[in-house]
Amino acid sequence: MSFLKRTLRNAVSRGLSDAIGKAVQQAVEPKATEYVNKAAGHFEQAAGNAQQQTRRSTAGLEGAFANLERTMQSYATQLGQNMKVCPGCGQPSPADKKFCPGCGTKLPEQTLAQSAVCPSCGKQNSLGMKFCDNCGSKLPAAVQEEEMAAQKNVAVMAQWDTLLPQYPRWCCGGSQLCIEEYGEDGVVFSASFSGNAQAARRAVEQYRQILLQNGFRQAGQYPSIEQLFKRIDGVVYNVDTEHCFEGDPDCACIGFYRREPHGGYDYVKPEPRRNADVDLNDIRKLFKF
């Protein structure tokens, strides 16, 4: 494939990604490929003419790429008039479906195209936009996205009551909350802060304070504020915030385990040894002077 054709493909791909994302992009891809091949052939033919014509063609490529992106966005919007995207698995479905054929999740009432119509001025915006480019109003697609995210977070916190009843609930913000079981005695909770690493660290510090207020404390031979423990009904529960950001700096990932700290929960540092008091008379007797 020529450099020009690859560049054209990239331009179209950007237009598709901006418009609809990965789920619907697959459905548009055949049309995009056909469009790219025709456009690339046109530009390569023009570039093969006289040098002056080549310069003109090169100068117009930037505008042509922009036109390609707009064209594919328009095509995606037309496609979105008869398509919905499942909030559960993200797969596209025909507009007449009420439930996702793949996972059974209830589908939105509006199609992709309808969710991009401004409720204030009525403009049909490109798919993927969150605010109207004509008046700045929030689009239904953005509202749906926020509602779906909130519903998922509520479902995750319901899992908390089942999997983590011994620990105070997370109330420190973040999005895309997730709880996963880790082995027999562990559960990992994560919250994303969308590129804001400082906010993620502040949230973890806030949760540590909540843990301390709820009876968790440092324990063991090597106490650390990043490893807090609490004994409940003879079982020691541990919250590991030491390895929170080993994956992503903007995603707080906290481990919850049933385990004792090194040296034991009730470990007490031994007192340093003192030199025994020596009786001067005993020394005299020993050396007989």
C-alpha positions in Angstrom: 0.0 0.0 0.0 1.3 3.4 -0.9 2.2 6.1 1.6 -0.7 8.3 0.3 -3.2 5.5 0.6 -2.1 4.8 4.2 -2.4 8.5 5.0 -5.9 8.5 3.5 -6.9 5.5 5.6 -5.6 7.2 8.7 -7.7 10.3 7.9 -10.8 8.2 7.4 -10.1 6.2 10.6 -9.8 9.4 12.6 -13.2 10.5 11.2 -14.8 7.2 12.1 -13.3 7.1 15.6 -14.4 10.7 16.3 -17.9 9.9 15.1 -18.8 6.5 16.5 -16.0 4.6 18.2 -15.0 1.0 17.8 -18.3 -0.7 18.1 -19.9 0.9 15.0 -16.6 1.4 13.1 -16.6 -2.2 12.1 -19.9 -1.8 10.4 -18.7 1.3 8.5 -15.3 -0.2 7.6 -16.3 -1.8 4.2 -17.7 1.6 2.9 -14.6 3.4 4.3 -12.2 1.0 2.4 -14.1 1.5 -0.8 -14.0 5.3 -0.4 -10.3 5.3 0.5 -9.3 3.2 -2.6 -11.2 5.6 -4.9 -9.8 8.7 -3.3 -6.2 7.4 -3.2 -6.4 6.5 -6.9 -7.6 10.0 -7.7 -4.8 11.7 -5.8 -2.1 9.4 -7.1 -3.1 10.0 -10.7 -3.0 13.7 -10.1 0.4 13.4 -8.4 1.8 11.6 -11.5 1.1 14.7 -13.8 3.4 17.7 -14.2 5.3 19.0 -11.3 3.1 22.0 -11.0 0.0 19.8 -10.8 1.8 17.7 -8.2 2.4 20.8 -6.1 -1.3 21.7 -6.4 -2.4 18.2 -5.4 0.0 18.2 -2.4 -1.2 21.6 -1.3 -4.8 20.4 -1.4 -4.2 17.1 0.5 -4.9 18.7 3.9 -8.3 20.0 2.9 -9.0 16.7 1.2 -8.3 14.7 4.4 -10.6 17.0 6.3 -13.3 16.4 3.7 -12.8 12.7 4.0 -13.3 12.8 7.8 -16.4 14.9 7.4 -17.7 12.5 4.7 -17.2 9.5 6.9 -18.8 11.2 9.9 -21.8 12.0 7.7 -22.0 8.4 6.6 -21.7 7.2 10.2 -24.6 9.5 11.2 -26.8 8.0 8.4 -25.9 4.5 9.6 -26.7 5.5 13.2 -30.3 6.4 12.3 -31.1 2.6 12.3 -28.7 1.5 15.0 -28.4 1.3 18.8 -25.4 0.4 20.9 -25.8 -1.8 23.9 -24.9 -0.1 27.2 -23.8 -3.5 28.6 -21.5 -5.0 26.1 -21.1 -2.1 23.6 -22.2 -4.0 20.5 -24.4 -2.4 17.8 -28.0 -3.7 17.3 -30.8 -2.8 14.8 -33.0 0.1 15.9 -36.1 -2.2 16.2 -34.5 -4.3 19.0 -35.4 -3.6 22.6 -32.9 -5.9 24.2 -29.3 -6.7 23.2 -29.2 -10.0 21.3 -25.7 -10.6 22.7 -26.1 -10.1 26.4 -29.8 -9.3 27.0 -29.3 -5.8 28.4 -32.1 -3.4 27.7 -31.2 -1.1 24.8 -31.7 2.7 24.8 -34.9 4.1 23.4 -33.0 6.4 21.0 -30.9 5.4 18.1 -27.3 6.6 17.8 -28.4 9.4 15.5 -31.3 10.5 17.7 -29.0 10.7 20.7 -26.9 13.3 18.8 -29.8 15.6 18.1 -29.6 18.8 20.2 -32.6 19.1 22.5 -32.3 22.9 22.5 -31.8 23.9 18.9 -32.6 20.6 17.1 -29.3 20.3 15.2 -28.2 16.9 14.1 -24.6 16.6 15.4 -22.0 14.1 14.4 -22.1 10.9 16.4 -19.7 10.8 19.3 -20.1 14.5 20.3 -21.2 15.3 23.8 -22.2 18.9 23.3 -23.9 20.6 20.4 -21.5 22.5 18.2 -24.2 25.0 17.4 -25.4 26.1 20.9 -23.3 24.2 23.3 -26.1 22.2 25.0 -25.4 18.8 26.4 -26.6 16.1 24.0 -28.8 13.1 24.9 -25.8 10.8 24.1 -23.8 12.5 26.9 -26.7 12.2 29.3 -27.2 8.5 28.5 -23.5 7.9 29.0 -23.5 9.5 32.4 -26.6 7.6 33.4 -25.2 4.3 32.3 -21.9 5.0 34.2 -23.9 5.9 37.3 -25.9 2.6 37.0 -22.8 0.6 36.7 -21.2 2.3 39.7 -24.4 1.5 41.8 -24.2 -2.1 40.7 -20.5 -2.3 41.8 -21.2 -0.8 45.2 -24.0 -3.4 45.6 -21.3 -6.0 45.2 -19.3 -4.2 47.9 -21.9 -5.1 50.5 -21.6 -8.8 49.5 -17.8 -9.1 49.0 -16.4 -6.5 51.4 -18.9 -6.1 54.3 -16.0 -5.8 56.9 -14.6 -2.7 55.2 -16.0 0.9 55.1 -17.6 1.7 51.8 -15.6 3.6 49.2 -17.0 7.2 49.0 -14.0 9.0 47.6 -15.0 9.6 43.9 -13.8 8.2 40.7 -15.5 6.5 37.8 -15.6 3.1 36.1 -15.7 1.4 39.5 -14.8 -2.3 39.5 -14.7 -5.1 42.0 -13.0 -8.4 41.2 -12.3 -11.4 43.4 -8.6 -12.3 43.7 -8.0 -15.8 44.9 -9.9 -17.3 47.9 -9.1 -14.5 50.4 -8.7 -11.4 48.3 -10.8 -8.8 46.5 -9.5 -5.9 44.4 -11.3 -2.6 44.0 -10.5 0.0 41.4 -11.7 3.5 40.6 -10.5 5.6 37.6 -9.8 9.3 37.7 -9.5 9.9 33.9 -5.9 11.2 33.7 -5.8 13.0 37.0 -3.2 11.2 39.0 -3.2 13.7 41.8 -7.0 13.3 42.3 -6.4 9.5 42.5 -3.8 9.8 45.2 -5.9 12.3 47.2 -8.8 9.8 47.0 -6.6 7.0 48.4 -5.4 9.3 51.2 -9.0 10.1 52.0 -9.9 6.4 52.2 -7.0 5.7 54.5 -8.3 8.3 56.9 -11.8 6.6 56.7 -10.1 3.2 57.5 -8.3 4.7 60.5 -11.6 6.2 61.8 -13.2 2.7 61.5 -10.6 0.9 63.7 -8.0 -0.2 61.1 -4.4 0.4 62.2 -0.8 -0.3 61.4 0.4 -3.6 62.8 3.1 -6.2 62.5 6.8 -6.1 62.7 7.1 -3.5 59.9 4.1 -1.2 60.4 3.1 1.1 57.5 0.3 3.5 56.8 -0.1 1.8 53.4 -0.9 -1.6 55.1 -3.8 -1.3 57.6 -5.3 -4.1 59.6 -8.3 -4.8 61.8 -9.3 -7.9 63.7 -13.0 -8.8 63.6 -14.3 -12.0 65.3 -10.8 -13.5 65.4 -10.1 -12.8 61.7 -7.5 -10.2 60.6 -8.6 -8.1 57.6 -6.0 -6.1 55.6 -6.3 -3.2 53.3 -3.3 -2.9 50.9 -2.8 0.6 49.5 0.9 0.1 49.0 0.5 -1.1 45.4 -2.3 1.2 44.3 -0.7 2.8 41.3 1.5 0.1 39.9 -0.8 -0.3 36.9 -2.0 3.2 36.1 -1.2 6.4 38.0 -4.7 7.7 37.5 -6.5 4.5 38.6 -6.7 3.7 42.3 -6.4 0.0 42.8 -6.9 -1.2 46.4 -6.5 -4.8 47.7 -8.6 -6.3 50.5 -7.3 -9.5 52.1 -7.8 -11.8 55.0 -4.2 -12.1 56.3 -2.0 -11.3 59.3 0.9 -8.8 59.0 4.5 -10.1 59.2 5.2 -10.9 62.8 1.5 -11.2 63.7 -1.3 -8.7 64.4 -0.3 -8.3 68.1 3.4 -8.0 67.4 5.2 -5.9 70.0 8.7 -4.7 69.4 10.9 -6.1 72.2 12.6 -3.8 74.6 16.3 -3.3 74.0 18.6 -5.2 76.3 20.2 -3.3 79.2 23.6 -4.0 80.6 23.2 -5.8 84.0 24.0 -3.8 87.1 27.4 -4.9 88.4 28.1 -5.1 92.2 31.6 -3.7 92.9 32.0 -6.1 95.9 31.4 -9.1 93.6 34.2 -7.9 91.4 36.5 -7.5 94.4 35.8 -11.0 95.6 36.4 -12.4 92.1 39.8 -10.8 91.8 40.5 -11.0 95.6 41.6 -7.5 96.3 
